[in-house]
Amino acid sequence: MAPYEAELRTYCYMVQRGKPAASMALQTRYVEHATGIAAGEYGLSTCAEHLDEGWVTFWVCKYIHILEVIKALPQAPKTVFDHWVLGKLYS
């Protein structure tokens, strides 16, 4: 089992049960395997955004329109609205 797999499966389970989205830092080399777990086993959509050299923020969500919201958000929230939207994604 990969070192991130238990955390990923927990997030996938929570998203399946109603959480809008979940994210985690993931090494780039694991993105393909993590996508296979989230999409293949849980039927979820995924998105990987550059975080740092060799790392991505790996997003998991149930509905495709949530990915559009995630992609539109700034990397670091600055306004009250940015923080509110992030709160809604994680609630």
C-alpha positions as CSV (number, residue, x, y, z in Angstrom):
1,M,0.0,0.0,0.0
2,A,1.3,3.4,-1.0
3,P,2.0,5.9,1.9
4,Y,-0.9,8.2,0.9
5,E,-3.4,5.5,0.1
6,A,-5.3,5.4,3.4
7,E,-5.7,9.1,3.5
8,L,-6.9,9.2,-0.1
9,R,-9.4,6.4,0.4
10,T,-10.8,8.3,3.5
11,Y,-11.3,11.4,1.4
12,C,-12.9,9.5,-1.4
13,Y,-15.3,7.9,1.0
14,M,-16.3,11.3,2.5
15,V,-16.8,12.8,-1.0
16,Q,-18.9,9.8,-2.0
17,R,-21.1,10.4,1.1
18,G,-21.7,14.1,0.5
19,K,-18.6,16.2,1.1
20,P,-18.3,18.6,-1.9
21,A,-14.5,18.1,-2.3
22,A,-11.3,17.1,-0.6
23,S,-7.7,17.8,-1.3
24,M,-4.3,16.6,-0.3
25,A,-0.6,17.2,-1.1
26,L,0.7,14.4,-3.2
27,Q,4.0,13.7,-4.9
28,T,3.8,13.9,-8.7
29,R,4.9,10.3,-9.1
30,Y,1.7,9.1,-7.4
31,V,-0.9,11.1,-9.4
32,E,-1.6,8.4,-11.9
33,H,-2.1,5.7,-9.2
34,A,-4.2,8.1,-7.1
35,T,-6.4,9.0,-10.0
36,G,-6.9,5.3,-10.7
37,I,-8.1,4.8,-7.1
38,A,-10.4,7.8,-7.0
39,A,-11.9,7.4,-10.5
40,G,-11.8,3.6,-10.9
41,E,-12.8,2.5,-7.5
42,Y,-15.0,5.4,-6.3
43,G,-16.2,6.9,-9.5
44,L,-15.0,10.4,-8.6
45,S,-13.5,13.3,-10.6
46,T,-9.9,14.4,-9.9
47,C,-7.7,17.4,-10.6
48,A,-4.0,17.9,-9.9
49,E,-2.6,21.5,-9.5
50,H,1.0,22.3,-9.3
51,L,2.1,22.9,-5.6
52,D,5.9,22.8,-5.6
53,E,8.6,21.0,-7.5
54,G,7.6,17.3,-7.4
55,W,4.3,18.0,-5.6
56,V,0.7,18.7,-6.6
57,T,-2.5,19.5,-4.7
58,F,-4.7,16.5,-5.6
59,W,-8.4,17.3,-5.6
60,V,-11.2,14.8,-5.5
61,C,-14.9,15.6,-6.1
62,K,-18.1,13.9,-7.1
63,Y,-19.5,16.5,-9.5
64,I,-17.6,17.9,-12.5
65,H,-18.9,21.4,-12.0
66,I,-17.0,21.5,-8.7
67,L,-13.7,21.1,-10.6
68,E,-14.5,24.3,-12.5
69,V,-14.9,26.1,-9.1
70,I,-11.6,24.6,-7.9
71,K,-9.7,25.7,-11.1
72,A,-11.1,29.3,-10.7
73,L,-9.9,29.7,-7.2
74,P,-6.6,31.5,-6.5
75,Q,-3.7,29.5,-5.2
76,A,-3.7,31.5,-2.0
77,P,-7.1,33.0,-0.9
78,K,-6.9,36.8,-0.4
79,T,-10.5,38.0,-0.1
80,V,-13.3,37.1,2.2
81,F,-15.1,35.5,-0.7
82,D,-12.1,33.3,-1.6
83,H,-12.1,32.0,2.0
84,W,-15.9,31.5,2.0
85,V,-15.8,29.4,-1.2
86,L,-12.9,27.3,0.1
87,G,-14.9,26.7,3.3
88,K,-17.9,25.6,1.3
89,L,-15.7,23.1,-0.7
90,Y,-14.4,21.6,2.5
91,S,-17.6,21.5,4.5
